[in-house]
Amino acid sequence: MKSMIRRLVEEALYIKQLTPSIENEINYELTRLGHISDSDFEALELLMSEMDAGRIQLVPSP
């Protein structure tokens, strides 16, 4: 079973956007868990890499 963080990262990769909602949910999960697993860390690294490469757009808060 995939973690919520991995599912959120997959959603951002699929829609090619990091929305405020996805970002808030990721932050909530990190706070709730109090730690990050290796697989979640790798997923977040991939998301950041894709953003750095310009393939994922950061959507500003309204």
Secondary structure, DSSP 8 states (H G I E B T S, - for coil): ---HHHHHHHHHHHHTEE-HHHHHHHHHHHHHHSS--HHHHHHHHHHHHHHHTTSSEE----
